[in-house]
Amino acid sequence: MKAAVIESVGRAVVSEVPDPTPGPREVVVEVAACGLCGTDLHILQGEFAPKLPIVPGHEFAGEVVGVGAQVTEVSVGDRVAVDPSLYCYECRYCRTGHNNLCERWAAIGVTTAGGAAQYAVAPVANCVRLPEHIRTQDAALVEPLSCAVRGYDVLQSRLGAHVLIYGSGTMGLMMLELAKRTGAASVDVVDVNASRLETARQLGVSSSAANPDELDRPQGWDVVVDATGNAAAIQDGLDRVAKAGTFLQFGVADYATRVTIDPYRIYNQEITITGSMAVLHSFERAAELFAAGVLDPEIFISDRLPLTNYPQALEQFASGVGRKIVVVP
């Protein structure tokens, strides 16, 4: 079968690899679409310490075309979205409900072969059936949405909050849509990318700007979300949190990224700084929200490119052109 392969640091190709075979409790999925993510760029850059070469792609959906001997939950022909998370269920963090912090954390498309291919293998427990009205290609959005749902779990957002989001790429826009639906009094978005900021306006932000100084909230925001991973944005966002407010580090920063905090201000103003890591008990809820129409795929997916163009798709994604880019085998 054809698959994208990150062969070494900085090098991605499309090549022939062996067809996958399911284990007893696994299924083979014929991939309909696979989304690109910042994580894929980090893998390409040599971060996250995956063993290379690796078939990337942790955001995918498709049709079940093969099942293991002990699989009864799904059948050949079922359409599914796939949660890429792989946990040990034995370590301290798994046993205390923090599976996303598993000491032996792994993920399809990060540590094992993923969905940037014609076929992918997944545990049956990770597969969520799609309702009839959902296009299989669109369901590649369920996985990133599940990360956003996890982010809002961490925030424990209260009604009437004023929210500021840095970044209007896919994840920033998803956080915007969830903020609107969790009772925010206002949702403002900041981005230096004018075309992406226009999409945020299309989705109904309260205010938007290239610089937060252009926004009228001198007292700060109750919730500030960084969806960029950019050091300058993070540093600026930390200074915009209102008293008793919360800063959520949601974007994936490079390992070397550093910012400065003001410990006295954090103490004196009771500011919370927290993070959100991937998926935790949120995939099924994200699938239900997606089925209910929380996202418009035609707005969120800007490019549907053939799998053979995977290296070029990575380059486009890294350049900040477009929103969610998916490859279609």
LINMOCOR-V7241 format. One record per run of one state. SS is the DSSP state (hx for helix, st for strand, lp for the rest). FROM is the first residue (numbers start at 1). TO is the last residue. If there is no record, write none. Layout:
BEGIN
ss=SS from=FROM to=TO
ss=SS from=FROM to=TO
END
This chain:
BEGIN
ss=lp from=1 to=1
ss=st from=2 to=8
ss=lp from=9 to=10
ss=st from=11 to=16
ss=lp from=17 to=25
ss=st from=26 to=35
ss=lp from=36 to=37
ss=hx from=38 to=44
ss=lp from=45 to=53
ss=st from=54 to=54
ss=lp from=55 to=58
ss=st from=59 to=67
ss=lp from=68 to=78
ss=st from=79 to=82
ss=lp from=83 to=84
ss=st from=85 to=86
ss=lp from=87 to=91
ss=hx from=92 to=95
ss=lp from=96 to=98
ss=hx from=99 to=101
ss=lp from=102 to=105
ss=st from=106 to=108
ss=lp from=109 to=111
ss=st from=112 to=112
ss=lp from=113 to=116
ss=st from=117 to=117
ss=lp from=118 to=118
ss=st from=119 to=123
ss=hx from=124 to=126
ss=st from=127 to=129
ss=lp from=130 to=136
ss=hx from=137 to=155
ss=lp from=156 to=161
ss=st from=162 to=166
ss=lp from=167 to=169
ss=hx from=170 to=181
ss=lp from=182 to=185
ss=st from=186 to=190
ss=lp from=191 to=193
ss=hx from=194 to=203
ss=lp from=204 to=206
ss=st from=207 to=209
ss=lp from=210 to=211
ss=hx from=212 to=214
ss=lp from=215 to=220
ss=st from=221 to=226
ss=lp from=227 to=230
ss=hx from=231 to=238
ss=lp from=239 to=240
ss=st from=241 to=249
ss=lp from=250 to=262
ss=hx from=263 to=268
ss=lp from=269 to=271
ss=st from=272 to=275
ss=lp from=276 to=282
ss=hx from=283 to=291
ss=lp from=292 to=296
ss=hx from=297 to=300
ss=st from=301 to=306
ss=hx from=307 to=319
ss=lp from=320 to=323
ss=st from=324 to=328
ss=lp from=329 to=329
END
